[in-house]
Structures are given as C-alpha cells and as structure tokens.
C-alpha cells in the first residue's frame, strides 16, 4: 500500500455503527474487469454495503444478512454519482431503513467527510463540516456543534481508540483535541494533538490513519 494511500481515498459522510472492512474507493481508472472498492458492515442492522467496479461501471450493492437478500441499487459511470448514492445508502441503512430500502425520513446532516481505511469502526460521530474559523463568537453553532464528544473510532484488532472533541465545550477560543489510545491507557495516549482549524484536523486524522496502516502503533 502506497504512502499516500489515504490522500487518494474518497472522503465519505458516514454515521454510527459502520465497520470498514475494505476501502480502495478512489477515482483512479480501473484496468481490471472486476474490482471490489469498498465494503462496509453494520452489525446492528445486519447489513453490508459494497461498491464494485465491473464492466466499466460502478455498482452499489446492499446485502441484508438477516434474509440473505441482495439489493443491486444502481450502476454509475462517474465516481461523483457513486458517492452521492453511497452516502444516501449508508445513512438509509444506518438509520434502520433496510427493509425494501425505504427512503430516508430525514435529510443527511452536514457531517464532516472523512477518509477511513479498513479496520476501523465508527463508534459515534457528530462532527460537522463547520469551520470554527468562519463563526462569530455569538453563533449558535458553538452551543450545538462544538463539544467533547465529536468523534470516536475504534480499531478492534489493534485495540486502538481514536477520540476527537472540542475543548472547552462551546468555547470559541477553544480547540479540537485528538487523542489516540491503545489498550484503554488514557493516561499515556499515543497521540495527543490540539488544533483550531478544520483542515488541520483532517490532515492530522489522515496522518494517524496512515501511521496505523504502516503498523507504527
């Protein structure tokens, strides 16, 4: 796997409960006839979402493991259209709408899109794509979107926990706090990073994911 593998991945808006089994979802042209790009598994809803490249088309499949049924959602020739439908299915199934792929009853929130490699589970995520640098101190977003429980991912195989929050809660002068914990040792984090800009937060998360891929933790 190349050093810049993370930067090549397509960022996704994702919700709680998804485990990334496989992620090679990028916009590179395929030279093979059939290729699995993405596999997401949701244990709570007994479902899997797959993105395949076959016959010069991208295909999204949703698998209901309870009744062993495969929904071939749609085929696309452009990665942009794949991402739009994929995010819809991630949120639809993640919200419990697997039965005959019922439409979402709510709009997908403006969560931050992230590049998540294989092996990580989304324990919870509420982090929005709102850049704190663009907000006035009086903006209501500080009350609702900037708290200590913004994101938590876990890597069960390596017993890693990636935690992101805003400290202090709702404080415009605060900052993002990123901690990477191994073996539940909160007293000695492997990473303990503070930053104030959204683009820096994304860059730091990409860096942590890349180090994990290279088995540096």
HELIX and SHEET records of a PDB file:
HELIX    1   1 UNK A    5  UNK A    8  1                                   4    
HELIX    2   2 UNK A   79  UNK A   94  1                                  16    
HELIX    3   3 UNK A   99  UNK A  101  5                                   3    
HELIX    4   4 UNK A  132  UNK A  134  5                                   3    
HELIX    5   5 UNK A  141  UNK A  145  1                                   5    
HELIX    6   6 UNK A  198  UNK A  213  1                                  16    
SHEET    1   A 5 UNK A  18  UNK A  23  0                                        
SHEET    2   A 5 UNK A  34  UNK A  42 -1                                        
SHEET    3   A 5 UNK A  47  UNK A  54 -1                                        
SHEET    4   A 5 UNK A  57  UNK A  64 -1                                        
SHEET    5   A 5 UNK A  69  UNK A  76 -1                                        
SHEET    1   B 5 UNK A 121  UNK A 125  0                                        
SHEET    2   B 5 UNK A 151  UNK A 155 -1                                        
SHEET    3   B 5 UNK A 160  UNK A 167 -1                                        
SHEET    4   B 5 UNK A 175  UNK A 182 -1                                        
SHEET    5   B 5 UNK A 191  UNK A 195 -1                                        
END                                                                             
